[in-house]
Amino acid sequence: MEADGSELYGPPRFEPGDKVRAVHAVRNDGTHPQASRGSFLIAAGEVGYVKSVGTYLNRFYVYAIDFVDSGLLIGMRGAELEGIP
């Protein structure tokens, strides 16, 4: 990350089609309509695939991760994910 806090000066960590694993469990922050606020959506270690890469506040990459086993599409930051070869 650059001194001003923006990740966008470098390339995204992941590309569409990459296989990734959630580093931590993810709770609903109120933005996922199919679950109550605060409930767990994804368990730590769950595997998914990058569907698309977007940005947030012109500072951060956000990855749309398709967690196939759960049937959920969740937006996550790169620090919340690890790549799987």
MDTraj code that builds the backbone (N, CA, C; nanometers):
import mdtraj as md
import numpy as np

residues = "MET GLU ALA ASP GLY SER GLU LEU TYR GLY PRO PRO ARG PHE GLU PRO GLY ASP LYS VAL ARG ALA VAL HIS ALA VAL ARG ASN ASP GLY THR HIS PRO GLN ALA SER ARG GLY SER PHE LEU ILE ALA ALA GLY GLU VAL GLY TYR VAL LYS SER VAL GLY THR TYR LEU ASN ARG PHE TYR VAL TYR ALA ILE ASP PHE VAL ASP SER GLY LEU LEU ILE GLY MET ARG GLY ALA GLU LEU GLU GLY ILE PRO".split()
xyz = np.array([
    [0.0846, -0.1166, 0.0000],
    [0.0000, 0.0000, 0.0000],
    [0.0897, 0.1237, 0.0000],
    [0.0497, 0.2239, -0.0743],
    [0.1262, 0.3482, -0.0845],
    [0.1089, 0.4334, 0.0404],
    [0.1914, 0.5370, 0.0518],
    [0.1900, 0.6237, 0.1697],
    [0.0531, 0.6883, 0.1932],
    [-0.0206, 0.7162, 0.0855],
    [-0.1520, 0.7798, 0.1035],
    [-0.2610, 0.6781, 0.1360],
    [-0.2244, 0.5489, 0.1478],
    [-0.3203, 0.4459, 0.1843],
    [-0.3894, 0.3804, 0.0671],
    [-0.3554, 0.4166, -0.0558],
    [-0.4223, 0.3612, -0.1725],
    [-0.3523, 0.2357, -0.2234],
    [-0.4302, 0.1296, -0.2438],
    [-0.3786, 0.0068, -0.3045],
    [-0.3719, 0.0196, -0.4563],
    [-0.4411, 0.1157, -0.5119],
    [-0.4604, 0.1216, -0.6560],
    [-0.3370, 0.1636, -0.7350],
    [-0.2295, 0.1998, -0.6663],
    [-0.1054, 0.2320, -0.7374],
    [-0.0378, 0.1068, -0.7899],
    [-0.0720, -0.0072, -0.7354],
    [-0.0185, -0.1344, -0.7811],
    [-0.1273, -0.2191, -0.8423],
    [-0.0903, -0.3307, -0.9013],
    [-0.1905, -0.4195, -0.9613],
    [-0.2696, -0.4926, -0.8534],
    [-0.3876, -0.5425, -0.8870],
    [-0.4644, -0.6211, -0.7898],
    [-0.3883, -0.7488, -0.7533],
    [-0.4103, -0.7968, -0.6322],
    [-0.3455, -0.9212, -0.5869],
    [-0.4019, -1.0431, -0.6576],
    [-0.5291, -1.0364, -0.6962],
    [-0.5965, -1.1505, -0.7578],
    [-0.6669, -1.1059, -0.8848],
    [-0.6866, -1.2018, -0.9734],
    [-0.7547, -1.1779, -1.1012],
    [-0.8768, -1.2691, -1.1108],
    [-0.9749, -1.2335, -1.1952],
    [-1.0899, -1.3211, -1.2144],
    [-1.0461, -1.4636, -1.2499],
    [-1.1091, -1.5606, -1.1847],
    [-1.0765, -1.7012, -1.2059],
    [-0.9807, -1.7582, -1.1028],
    [-0.9102, -1.6723, -1.0269],
    [-0.8175, -1.7205, -0.9251],
    [-0.8936, -1.7919, -0.8133],
    [-0.8340, -1.8994, -0.7648],
    [-0.8893, -1.9739, -0.6519],
    [-0.8311, -1.9140, -0.5240],
    [-0.9173, -1.8823, -0.4276],
    [-0.8742, -1.8167, -0.3041],
    [-0.9399, -1.8815, -0.1825],
    [-0.8827, -1.8518, -0.0657],
    [-0.9350, -1.9021, 0.0611],
    [-0.9569, -1.7841, 0.1545],
    [-1.0683, -1.7856, 0.2281],
    [-1.0958, -1.6820, 0.3277],
    [-1.0020, -1.7015, 0.4467],
    [-0.9305, -1.5971, 0.4843],
    [-0.8366, -1.6042, 0.5958],
    [-0.9107, -1.6056, 0.7291],
    [-1.0200, -1.5324, 0.7378],
    [-1.1000, -1.5225, 0.8604],
    [-1.2469, -1.5478, 0.8280],
    [-1.3232, -1.5814, 0.9287],
    [-1.4682, -1.5913, 0.9110],
    [-1.5226, -1.4522, 0.8794],
    [-1.6287, -1.4476, 0.7999],
    [-1.6883, -1.3201, 0.7582],
    [-1.8307, -1.3128, 0.8110],
    [-1.8600, -1.2019, 0.8800],
    [-1.9960, -1.1758, 0.9292],
    [-2.0657, -1.0770, 0.8359],
    [-2.1958, -1.0837, 0.8340],
    [-2.2739, -0.9906, 0.7548],
    [-2.2697, -0.8527, 0.8211],
    [-2.2220, -0.7539, 0.7473],
    [-2.2163, -0.6169, 0.7989],
    [-2.3456, -0.5410, 0.7693],
    [-2.4446, -0.6129, 0.7227],
    [-2.5728, -0.5520, 0.6901],
    [-2.5946, -0.5337, 0.5414],
    [-2.4934, -0.5652, 0.4623],
    [-2.5050, -0.5459, 0.3169],
    [-2.5505, -0.6710, 0.2431],
    [-2.5515, -0.7853, 0.3090],
    [-2.5970, -0.9077, 0.2426],
    [-2.7430, -0.9310, 0.2778],
    [-2.8312, -0.9295, 0.1770],
    [-2.9753, -0.9336, 0.2041],
    [-3.0295, -1.0686, 0.2519],
    [-2.9534, -1.1762, 0.2333],
    [-3.0058, -1.3091, 0.2669],
    [-2.9689, -1.3557, 0.4073],
    [-2.9096, -1.2677, 0.4875],
    [-2.8702, -1.3071, 0.6232],
    [-2.8889, -1.1890, 0.7172],
    [-2.9120, -1.2212, 0.8433],
    [-2.9287, -1.1139, 0.9412],
    [-2.7935, -1.0498, 0.9727],
    [-2.7987, -0.9251, 1.0098],
    [-2.6778, -0.8501, 1.0439],
    [-2.6042, -0.9197, 1.1584],
    [-2.4730, -0.9384, 1.1409],
    [-2.3901, -1.0014, 1.2429],
    [-2.3774, -1.1517, 1.2304],
    [-2.4612, -1.2135, 1.1481],
    [-2.4516, -1.3590, 1.1326],
    [-2.3316, -1.3942, 1.0441],
    [-2.2776, -1.5138, 1.0654],
    [-2.1636, -1.5584, 0.9865],
    [-2.2091, -1.5971, 0.8458],
    [-2.1335, -1.5487, 0.7471],
    [-2.1603, -1.5828, 0.6073],
    [-2.0630, -1.6890, 0.5581],
    [-1.9363, -1.6682, 0.5892],
    [-1.8288, -1.7545, 0.5395],
    [-1.7409, -1.7955, 0.6573],
    [-1.7046, -1.9222, 0.6630],
    [-1.6132, -1.9707, 0.7664],
    [-1.4693, -1.9484, 0.7218],
    [-1.3810, -1.9326, 0.8178],
    [-1.2383, -1.9237, 0.7856],
    [-1.1977, -2.0508, 0.7128],
    [-1.1219, -2.0355, 0.6065],
    [-1.0756, -2.1496, 0.5289],
    [-1.1641, -2.1870, 0.4120],
    [-1.2815, -2.1260, 0.4025],
    [-1.3703, -2.1590, 0.2905],
    [-1.3089, -2.1135, 0.1590],
    [-1.3250, -2.1947, 0.0568],
    [-1.2628, -2.1711, -0.0743],
    [-1.3637, -2.1134, -0.1722],
    [-1.3172, -2.0182, -0.2519],
    [-1.4002, -1.9578, -0.3549],
    [-1.3171, -1.9163, -0.4737],
    [-1.3820, -1.8530, -0.5698],
    [-1.3167, -1.8095, -0.6932],
    [-1.3463, -1.6615, -0.7175],
    [-1.2446, -1.5892, -0.7608],
    [-1.2623, -1.4470, -0.7903],
    [-1.3493, -1.4349, -0.9141],
    [-1.4610, -1.3679, -0.8990],
    [-1.5531, -1.3472, -1.0110],
    [-1.5220, -1.2156, -1.0816],
    [-1.4917, -1.1105, -1.0033],
    [-1.4574, -0.9814, -1.0627],
    [-1.3766, -0.9000, -0.9621],
    [-1.3128, -0.7950, -1.0135],
    [-1.2323, -0.7053, -0.9305],
    [-1.2864, -0.5646, -0.9486],
    [-1.3169, -0.4987, -0.8385],
    [-1.3648, -0.3612, -0.8423],
    [-1.2831, -0.2771, -0.7461],
    [-1.3274, -0.1554, -0.7268],
    [-1.2592, -0.0655, -0.6332],
    [-1.3606, -0.0042, -0.5384],
    [-1.3093, 0.0452, -0.4259],
    [-1.3922, 0.1104, -0.3253],
    [-1.3222, 0.2387, -0.2835],
    [-1.3949, 0.3493, -0.2891],
    [-1.3437, 0.4809, -0.2494],
    [-1.2177, 0.5216, -0.3250],
    [-1.1975, 0.4678, -0.4425],
    [-1.0772, 0.4962, -0.5223],
    [-0.9493, 0.4710, -0.4438],
    [-0.9537, 0.3791, -0.3482],
    [-0.8369, 0.3491, -0.2654],
    [-0.8082, 0.2007, -0.2523],
    [-0.9115, 0.1174, -0.2608],
    [-0.8948, -0.0246, -0.2315],
    [-0.9518, -0.1109, -0.3430],
    [-0.8875, -0.2262, -0.3633],
    [-0.9462, -0.3275, -0.4494],
    [-1.0460, -0.4074, -0.3671],
    [-1.1581, -0.4410, -0.4292],
    [-1.2584, -0.5288, -0.3688],
    [-1.2812, -0.6421, -0.4675],
    [-1.2743, -0.7626, -0.4152],
    [-1.2864, -0.8825, -0.4981],
    [-1.4216, -0.9470, -0.4730],
    [-1.4981, -0.9704, -0.5785],
    [-1.6237, -1.0444, -0.5675],
    [-1.5874, -1.1918, -0.5712],
    [-1.6069, -1.2588, -0.4582],
    [-1.5677, -1.3989, -0.4459],
    [-1.6919, -1.4868, -0.4498],
    [-1.6905, -1.5826, -0.5401],
    [-1.7990, -1.6792, -0.5532],
    [-1.7639, -1.8012, -0.4688],
    [-1.8285, -1.8120, -0.3530],
    [-1.8095, -1.9275, -0.2664],
    [-1.9108, -2.0325, -0.3115],
    [-1.8669, -2.1203, -0.3981],
    [-1.9540, -2.2151, -0.4673],
    [-2.0264, -2.3069, -0.3691],
    [-1.9552, -2.3613, -0.2701],
    [-2.0185, -2.4554, -0.1768],
    [-2.1300, -2.3889, -0.0958],
    [-2.1127, -2.2615, -0.0622],
    [-2.2137, -2.1887, 0.0156],
    [-2.3193, -2.1241, -0.0726],
    [-2.2884, -2.1092, -0.2012],
    [-2.3802, -2.0414, -0.2912],
    [-2.3852, -1.8915, -0.2682],
    [-2.2773, -1.8343, -0.2144],
    [-2.2737, -1.6914, -0.1831],
    [-2.1699, -1.6184, -0.2666],
    [-2.2025, -1.4956, -0.3026],
    [-2.1089, -1.4049, -0.3689],
    [-2.0817, -1.2933, -0.2689],
    [-1.9569, -1.2832, -0.2231],
    [-1.9207, -1.1912, -0.1155],
    [-1.8083, -1.0994, -0.1628],
    [-1.8204, -0.9703, -0.1343],
    [-1.7140, -0.8749, -0.1630],
    [-1.6121, -0.8763, -0.0508],
    [-1.4837, -0.8930, -0.0862],
    [-1.3787, -0.9026, 0.0152],
    [-1.2557, -0.8244, -0.0274],
    [-1.1794, -0.7800, 0.0709],
    [-1.0517, -0.7127, 0.0476],
    [-0.9414, -0.8167, 0.0339],
    [-0.8327, -0.7786, -0.0309],
    [-0.7208, -0.8694, -0.0533],
    [-0.6617, -0.9250, 0.0746],
    [-0.6547, -0.8463, 0.1813],
    [-0.5985, -0.8913, 0.3081],
    [-0.6825, -1.0002, 0.3739],
    [-0.8071, -1.0146, 0.3304],
    [-0.8962, -1.1160, 0.3865],
    [-0.8867, -1.2494, 0.3123],
    [-0.7992, -1.2538, 0.2113],
    [-0.7894, -1.3692, 0.1229],
    [-0.6459, -1.4162, 0.1084],
    [-0.6318, -1.5459, 0.0765],
    [-0.5010, -1.5975, 0.0364],
    [-0.5215, -1.6796, -0.0896],
    [-0.4238, -1.6725, -0.1790],
    [-0.4328, -1.7462, -0.3033],
    [-0.4072, -1.8946, -0.2820],
    [-0.4698, -1.9751, -0.3645],
    [-0.4502, -2.1198, -0.3642],
    [-0.4000, -2.1578, -0.5029],
    [-0.2838, -2.2238, -0.5085],
    [-0.2316, -2.2628, -0.6413],
    [-0.3170, -2.3670, -0.7104],
])
top = md.Topology()
chain = top.add_chain()
for i, resn in enumerate(residues, 1):
    res = top.add_residue(resn, chain, resSeq=i)
    for name in ("N", "CA", "C"):
        top.add_atom(name, md.element.get_by_symbol(name[0]), res)
traj = md.Trajectory(xyz[None], top)
